Amino acid sequence: MILILTPDVDTSSDEYKTLMGYLHELPSIQTRIHEVKGLKQVLTEVYLVGETSSLSLEEMSALPCVERAIRISDEYRILGRHKDELRASHFDYNGVHFGQDNLNVFAGLCAVDNPKNVEAMMKALQENGQTCTRMGAYKPRSSPYSFQGHGKECLPYVFELAGKYGIKVVAMEVTHETHIEEIHQVLEQTGHPTGVMLQIGTRNTQNFELLKSAGREKEFPVLLKRGFGITLEESLNAAEYLASEGNARVIFALRGMKTNMGDPHRNFVDFAQVPVVKRLTRMPVCIDPSHSVGTRDSGPDNILDVMHVTAQGVIAGANMVLVDFHPDPGKALVDGPQALLMKELPYFLEDIQIAREAYEKRLKHTEKFLASVTVN
């Protein structure tokens, strides 16, 4: 069961203390407090974990500070969609809105190589009206002899250049809890010129200790990629690990499934499951066309496969696109063959806008149809 408290509730008030005192006396029930910070108000949710079947929704809704109570199913307790609930399917971070109702693009370097290329990327993003990017500092690789990323060494100039060019959110993969600590330290040292979205990659989707560490994170939202060799349900439960520790600001990323059935693409594209994830959960859904396709190949229509795949995800309602660009892909330290060219950035963004407009037209078309069916 979830108790939604009145907005901006005063946790030092007598009413709040009375509520928590009552809940702590409930037998076989544990409480977990989650705060959802929006641009204008803070919403506090109290999760009751344990044997809640005997609790009355009416009685719980009548408790001090409680706006409404929701009975939840066992599946995806925090991030899932439950019957008759009106909880938000969005969050705001560092001035950027992330929700199931909008679309953000994170174009950038799969792996940071040098300040010159980072600045070229940031400058191009600013010139094209973008405020988000991806920058890989920590890179888990299949081979122990491959480039593993510059790590903490590159964080100062990445964050400073992001601030210089107005980039508000940098998506950055972490593979160990010490990486989260390093990001905090360098952001503090550089004066917090930007924000960071922690990214947990496909290899770490079931690294439960890392999930718990990121879940205890109070500042940064998390982008969780689907595991490449596990079911969608298992990956969604991994997201629930994050939320169960306190961090429900989670975006779920589809990045293709590892199977030779997807050949010649790098992975079998799973973007048809964008609406499935949005139906089962309240998480915004990201697509990663670069790691799904893995090449710059194009068909007879001269449209790159990666752009076709992106359009498929966006027209299905994706809320975020994570995509690789590089000033000189031939010299990229990681995944150069799949990186788009800087001159293709405005073309790529415009193609995304075309697909997004098609999705919005489909929404209006469906609303019109449903209205006509109701009238008839």
Secondary structure, DSSP 8 states (H G I E B T S, - for coil): -EEEE-TT--TTSHHHHHHHHHHHTSTTEEEEEEEEE-SS-EEEEEEEEE--TTS-HHHHHTSTTEEEEE---STTTTTB--TT----SEEEETTEEEETT--EEEEEBSS---HHHHHHHHHHHHHTT--EEEB-SS---SSTTS----GGGGHHHHHHHHHHTT--EEEEE-SSHHHHHHHHHHHHHTT--SEEEEEE-GGGTT-HHHHHHHHT-SS--EEEE--TTS-HHHHHHHHHHHHHTT---EEEEE--B--GGGTTSSSB--GGGHHHHHHHBS--EEE-HHHHH-S--B-TT--BHHHHHHHHHHHTT-SEEEEEB-S-GGG-SS-GGG-B-GGGHHHHHHHHHHHHHHHHHHHHHHHHHHHHHHH-
